[in-house]
Amino acid sequence: MSDTLAVVTAEPLDADTFEAFVLTSADGAVVTFRGVVRNHDHGEAVSALEYEAHPEAEGFLAACCAEVSNASGLRVAAGHRTGSLQIGDVALVASVAAPHRAEAFAACEQLVELIKQRVPIWKRQHLADGVTEWVGL
């Protein structure tokens, strides 16, 4: 059985699915990050987001999960949404389980940073004034 799970999908993300994947009876800590669509960015009101992914984005996500798992020896899972999202929707889930909390927190933070740096998924913000802008291009 693999120690990683990576999913890029237009479907809503269920954090419980990712937590169930990483958790074993040897673990005393599960750390899960949920990236949630907020109603503002850099002082501008945001009404919605769209995410577009490179066709190989899931492979990049899997590589990030594998890197963290290999370095830490922990089970790692992550999922990223694509398509149109509304305020409050979950755009990213990253989950790690470990025997102790410190290593779970550290691995989860490393995973989120790698995802933001390496996975080719682009965000288009819809601002409340009707303007749209691409972020991170």
C-alpha positions as CSV (number, residue, x, y, z in Angstrom):
1,M,0.0,0.0,0.0
2,S,1.2,3.5,-0.9
3,D,2.1,6.0,1.8
4,T,0.8,8.9,-0.3
5,L,-2.5,10.0,-1.8
6,A,-2.7,12.9,-4.3
7,V,-5.8,14.1,-6.1
8,V,-6.6,17.1,-8.4
9,T,-10.3,17.3,-8.9
10,A,-13.2,19.6,-9.8
11,E,-15.2,17.8,-7.0
12,P,-15.5,19.2,-3.5
13,L,-12.7,17.9,-1.2
14,D,-13.6,16.0,2.0
15,A,-10.8,16.4,4.6
16,D,-12.1,13.3,6.4
17,T,-11.1,11.2,3.3
18,F,-7.5,12.4,3.5
19,E,-7.3,12.0,7.2
20,A,-8.6,8.5,7.0
21,F,-5.9,7.7,4.4
22,V,-3.0,8.9,6.6
23,L,-4.1,7.7,10.0
24,T,-2.8,4.4,11.4
25,S,-3.1,2.8,14.8
26,A,0.5,3.9,15.5
27,D,-0.3,7.6,15.1
28,G,-1.0,10.0,17.9
29,A,-1.4,13.1,15.8
30,V,-3.1,14.0,12.6
31,V,-2.5,17.5,11.1
32,T,-4.7,18.7,8.3
33,F,-4.5,22.0,6.5
34,R,-7.6,23.3,4.7
35,G,-7.0,26.2,2.3
36,V,-10.3,28.0,2.2
37,V,-11.5,30.7,-0.3
38,R,-11.6,34.0,1.5
39,N,-13.5,37.2,0.6
40,H,-10.5,39.4,0.2
41,D,-6.9,39.6,-1.1
42,H,-4.5,42.5,-0.6
43,G,-7.2,44.9,0.4
44,E,-9.5,44.0,-2.5
45,A,-12.9,42.3,-2.1
46,V,-13.0,38.9,-3.7
47,S,-16.3,37.3,-4.8
48,A,-15.1,34.0,-6.2
49,L,-12.1,32.0,-7.5
50,E,-11.4,29.8,-10.5
51,Y,-8.6,27.3,-10.5
52,E,-7.0,25.8,-13.7
53,A,-4.6,23.0,-13.6
54,H,-1.9,21.8,-16.0
55,P,-2.8,18.3,-17.4
56,E,0.0,16.8,-15.3
57,A,-0.7,18.7,-12.1
58,E,-1.7,15.6,-10.2
59,G,1.7,14.1,-11.0
60,F,3.4,17.2,-9.6
61,L,1.1,17.0,-6.5
62,A,2.0,13.3,-6.1
63,A,5.7,14.1,-6.3
64,C,5.3,16.7,-3.5
65,C,3.5,14.1,-1.3
66,A,6.2,11.5,-2.1
67,E,9.0,13.9,-1.2
68,V,7.6,14.7,2.2
69,S,6.7,11.1,2.9
70,N,10.2,9.9,1.9
71,A,11.9,12.6,4.0
72,S,9.7,12.1,7.0
73,G,8.7,8.4,6.8
74,L,5.1,9.5,7.3
75,R,1.9,8.9,5.5
76,V,0.9,12.0,3.5
77,A,-2.2,13.0,1.5
78,A,-3.2,16.1,-0.5
79,G,-6.0,17.3,-2.8
80,H,-6.5,20.4,-4.8
81,R,-9.7,21.7,-6.4
82,T,-10.1,23.0,-9.9
83,G,-13.0,24.9,-11.4
84,S,-15.2,27.6,-9.9
85,L,-15.1,28.0,-6.1
86,Q,-17.1,30.3,-3.9
87,I,-16.2,32.0,-0.7
88,G,-15.8,29.4,2.1
89,D,-15.1,26.5,-0.3
90,V,-12.0,24.3,0.4
91,A,-9.4,24.7,-2.4
92,L,-6.6,22.6,-0.8
93,V,-6.4,19.8,1.7
94,A,-3.1,18.5,3.0
95,S,-3.0,15.9,5.7
96,V,-0.2,14.1,7.6
97,A,-0.3,11.6,10.5
98,A,2.6,10.9,12.9
99,P,3.3,9.3,16.3
100,H,3.8,12.9,17.7
101,R,2.4,16.3,16.9
102,A,5.7,18.2,16.2
103,E,6.6,15.9,13.3
104,A,3.1,16.0,11.9
105,F,2.9,19.8,12.0
106,A,6.4,20.1,10.4
107,A,5.6,17.7,7.6
108,C,2.2,19.3,6.8
109,E,3.8,22.7,6.6
110,Q,6.5,21.4,4.3
111,L,3.9,19.8,2.1
112,V,1.8,22.9,1.8
113,E,4.9,25.0,0.9
114,L,6.0,22.5,-1.8
115,I,2.5,22.4,-3.3
116,K,2.4,26.2,-3.5
117,Q,5.9,26.3,-5.1
118,R,5.7,23.4,-7.5
119,V,2.2,22.3,-8.5
120,P,1.0,24.0,-11.7
121,I,-2.4,25.1,-10.7
122,W,-3.4,28.7,-11.4
123,K,-5.9,30.9,-9.6
124,R,-8.1,33.5,-11.2
125,Q,-9.7,35.9,-8.7
126,H,-13.1,37.5,-9.4
127,L,-13.1,40.8,-7.5
128,A,-16.3,42.3,-6.2
129,D,-16.0,45.3,-8.6
130,G,-16.2,42.9,-11.6
131,V,-12.5,42.8,-12.5
132,T,-10.7,39.5,-12.7
133,E,-7.0,38.8,-12.2
134,W,-4.7,35.8,-12.4
135,V,-2.6,35.2,-9.3
136,G,0.8,33.7,-9.4
137,L,1.5,33.8,-13.1
